[in-house]
Amino acid sequence: MRVRELYSRLADSIDATVVTGNFPGAHDETVRGVRYRRVGARSPYWFSRLTYAASANRILRNENYDAALFDFSSYTPLFFPPGKPSGVVVHHITSPTAERRWGKILTRGIAALEKSMISRAGRISATSDAARDAATTIVPATPLHMVSAGVAPSLFSLERHPESFLLYFGRLDIYHKGIDTLLEAIAIVARSKPDVLLKIAGRGSSAEEIVALARKSGIERNVQVFGAVGDAERDRLFSTAVMQVMPSRFEGFGLAAAEAMAAGVPLIASNAGSLPEVVDAPRGGVLVSPDDPQGLADAIMKMLDDDAMRARLSSSARESARRFDWDRVAADHLAFIQAVAGR
C-alpha cells in the first residue's frame, strides 16, 4: 500500500515501474499512472518468491534505469550490481530479533545475508527510528534518509459507530505480530467477560493456524478470522470496532496502528520496535509489554470498562495521526530517489 500511495502521487514527476512478485490472478497493469510488472511463478508461494528474486536480479543487472529501489526483505535474496544507482528502503530487519525465533545458527546466516544485501546499496531510506538504528548498525557509513509512511486522508473523516468487538487488523503472522499472545489475553478476558469478541483481519498464510489456536484455547466462539479485506471493509471494521489491539513482538513502522489512530479507533499496542514512535502514548493509544498476555488482558478490560478513556483516545489519536501525511511522505521519497539517481 505504501508503494501504491507514494508512486501514484509521484506519477507526474517520475516514470515509475514497480516490479512485484506474481500470484494467481495477477497481470501486468498500469494503476494511477504507475506500471506494475509481475515476474516469477504464481505458485506455490516459496517458489514464487525464489523465482521473483531470480527475475528481479536479472532486471537489475541487464536493464537501464536512473534509480532502482528495493523494499527490503531478508526473505527475498536480491543483490544490487556494482556501479548502478541503487537504494534500499528499510521497514524492518530480521536478524536483530531472529534468535528468539530460529536459534543462533540460522540467525548468523540471516545476518550475513542481510548485510550482504544492504551493503550493496548506495543509499538507505528508513521508515522509522527503529529501522534506522538497525540499518546503521549494519552499514554505518551508508548515507541514510528518513522517509516514514502515511495514512489515507479519508480515515480522518470516518464516522465511528462502535460495536462490541475488538479488532486485530494486520498481517497474519502469529509470532511476528504476537497473535498467540493476543489469543491468550482473550482467553483471560473471556473468564470475566464471556461474550468478548475478537475479529481478526489481514493478509497472510496463518489464518487456519490462528483458528486452531483459538480452538485449543477454548475461545473459538470468541474469535472470528476474516483474512484479507479491501479498503471498504477495512473502513467498516475501523468504524465499528470498540478498539484495535496490536501486540507485535517487533515492528518496522506499524502502519495498521497509524491507520487505526487516524480512524479514531482506541488502540492498545505493544511497546516494541517502532510502535512507541507511532503510537505517541498517551495521545495515540496505550502501550503494554510484548509477550505479556495478562498485562494485555488487563489493558483490554480497563479500556472496555472506561467509556471516557475510549472517547478521549479516539479524539487525541486522530490529532496525533496527522503527522502521517502521504503528500509530505511522497515529497521526502522523491528527494530520496533524486539522491539515489545522483541528481
N, C-alpha and C positions, 0 to 999 in steps of 0.2 A: 504494500500500500504506500509506503514511503517513496519507493521508486516511482509509482504512478503519479503521486501528488507532485513530486519535485519536477519530473521531466515534462509533465503536461504544462506546468507553469513556465518552463524554460523553452517550450517548443518554438517560440518566436525568436529566441536568441541563439540556439544551438541546433545542430542536426543530430538527433539522438537515435541510436538503435539500442534496444535492450535485448540482450541475448540471454534467454532463460532456458531452464530445463524443459523437457517435454512431459506430457501427461495425456491420458485418454481424453479425447475431445479437443485438444489444443490445436491451434493452427497459427501460421504467421498472420499478423494483422497490424493495422495502424489504429491506435486508440488515442484520441485527443492530441493528434499531431505527432505521436511517438510510435516508431516502428517496434514491434515485438517479434523477435525471431526465435523460434523454438528449435532446439537442437538436442540430439541424443535420442535414445529409445524411450518409448512411452511407458513401458512397464517391464518387469517389476521394478519397484522403487529403487532398490540398491543398484540394479543395472542401469536404470535411467540416470541415476546420479553419476555413476562412473563414466558412462558414455557422454553425458553432458560435459564433464570435465575434459575428456579427450577432445571433444569438438571445440570447446572454448579455448583450450590451449593451442589448438591448431589455428583458430581465428586470430589469437593474439600474436602468433608467430608470423602469419602469412598475409594478413590484411593491413590496409593502410588506415590510420586514424590519427586524430590530433591528441586525443586523450583516451585512455582505457581505465575504467574504474571497476574494481571488484568489491561487491558487497561481501565482506569476508565471512567465510565459514570453514572451519577446520575439517568439515565432512566433505569438502569439495577440493581435491588436490589441484589447485590452479597456480601456475607459476609464470610470472611476467618474464618475457625475454629481455635480455640486457639491451640497453640503448633505446628502448621505446618509452614514450611518455605514459607513466602509469601511476595510479593511486589506489590505495586500499581504504575502504570505508569500514571502520571497525564499530560494530554494535556490541559484540561480546567475544571474548577469547576463552576458549575452553580449558586450556591447561591449568590455570590457577586453581580451578575447583574440580579437576578431573580425578584427583587421587581418591577422594571420598567415594567416587562412583565406580572407578575401574581399577584402582590399585596403582602402585608405584611404577611397575614395569611399563604398562600401557601409557601411563601419564608421561613418562620420559619420551616415548615415541611421539605422542601428540605434541608435546612441547617442541621437539626438534622439527616436526613438520610445520607447525605454526610459525616458528622462527624463520624457517627456510622460505615460506610463502611471503610473510610480511616484509622480510628484509630485502626482497627484490623490488619493492615499490619505491618510487621516487618521493612520494608524499603520503601522508596518512590523514584521514578525517575521522574524528571520534564523535560519537553521538552523545557521550556523557563523560563526566569527570572520571567515573569508574572505568569506562572503556579507554579513556586517555591514559590513566595510570597504568593499566595493564599493557597497553601498547608501548609506552615509553620504557617500561621495564625490559621489553624485548629488544626494541630498536631506539635507544635514547637519542641518537643523533639525527634521525629522520625528521624533516620538517612536519609539523603537525598542525592541523586546523580543527577548530571546534564547530561542528555543524549538527544541531540536535534534530528533533523531529517535531511535527506539528499535529494538530487535530483538525477535523473537519469543522469549518465555521458553523455549519448547521447545528452541531451538537449544543452550542451555547444557547440556542433558542428552543431546544427540545422541551416540550411540556412534560412535567413529571406527574404521573398518576400511580403512585406506589401501590403495589400489591404485596401480599405476604410471602414473598420468596426472596432468597439470597441468590446472587449471581456470581458465577465464575465465568469470565469471558477472556479467552486467551488460547494459546497453543496447548494442545492436549499432549503434554509431555509430563508424565507423572513425577519423575524425580526433579527435573529442572524447575517445574512450576509449583512443586510442593503439593500436588493434588492428593497424595497419600496423607499428608498432614491435615489437609482440609477435611478429608473424609473422616479421619479420626476425631477432629474437632466437632463435626456434625453429629457423630455418634454420641459425644459427650453432651452436646446441646439437646439432643433428642431425649435424653433421660428426663429432663425437666420441661422440655417443650416438644412433645411427641409429634406435633404437626409441622415442625420446621421443614421447609422445602428448599433444596438447593438445585438450581438449574445450571448446567454446565454446557457451554457452547464454545466452539472453536475448531480450528483445523488440527489435524494430527492423526496418528495411527493408533492411539491408545484408548479409543472410546470403549471397546469391548473389555479391555483390562480394567478400566475405571468402573464399569458396570459390575464386573466380577468382584472388585474390591469392596464396592458398596454392599453387594450381596453377602460377602464374607463377614462384613462388619454388622450385618443385620439392619442396614438402613436403606435397602433398595427402594422402599416406599417413600423415602425422604429425598431421593436423588433422581433427577431427570437429565439425561445426556442427549444433546441435540446435534453435536458435531458442527460442521462448518455452516455459517449463516452469512447472508448477504448484508449490505448496509441497512436495508429497510428493516430486516429482522433484528439486527444489532440495535437499531434505534428503538424498536419496540421493547426490547429487553431492558435497555437503559432507562426508558421512560417508566417502566413498571416495576423494576427491581427495588426492593427496600434498601439494599446495599450491594456493593461489589466487594468480593473477597479475593485477594491476590497474594497467596502465601509462598511466593517463589523462594527458592534457595539461592538463586543468583539471577541478575537481570542486566542486560546491556543498556536498555533505556526504560522499558516498561510502558510501551505505547498504550496498552489497554488501560493502565492506571490513568494516564493523561486524558484519554477519551472519556473514561467514567467521570473524572473530575469536571471536564467541560460540560458533560451532560447533567451535572448536579447530582450524581449518584454518591451517597455517602460511602467512603472507601476504607477498608481495612487492608493493609499491605504489610509484608514483612520488611524488616529493617536489613535489607540485603542488597548488594550491588548498587545500582543507580537509583533504586526506589526511594531512598531518603531525599535525593535531589529532586525527583519528580513530584513526590507526594507533598513536600513542603509542610510537614506536620508542624503545628496542629491545624493549619489552614486547609490543606488539601485532603486530609484524612488522618487515620490512626495507624501508627506503626507498632508491630509486635515482633518478637524474636522469631526467626525461622526455626523449623523443626521443633515447635513447641505447641502441640495440639491443645493442651489445657489453657495456655495463655491465649491462643487464638479463640478457643471456645468462650473464655471469659470476656474477651473483647466483643465477640458477636452478641452474647447475651446482654452485655451492657448497652450496646447500641440498639438492640431490639427493644429494650425496655425504656429507652430515653428518647422520646419524640423530639424534645427541644434540641438535643445533641444532633440528631439527624438533620433537622431543619437548618441548624447553624452550619453544619458541614456542607450541606447542599449549596448554600449560598457562598460560603468562603472558598469552596473548592473551585467553583466556576470562575471566581475572580483570579485565583491563583493560576488556573489553566490558561489564562490569556497570554501567558509567556510563550505558549506553543502555537505560534502563528506561521502557517505554511508559506506565506509570501516572504516573510523575513528569512525563514529557513532556506527557501529556494534561492534568495539573493546570496546567502552565505555559501550555498552549494555551488552556485555559478562561479564565485570567487575561487573556490577550491579547484574547479575544473580548469579555469583560466591559469591557475598556478601550475597545475599538472602539465598543461599544454605549453607552458613557458611563455605566456602572454599576459 
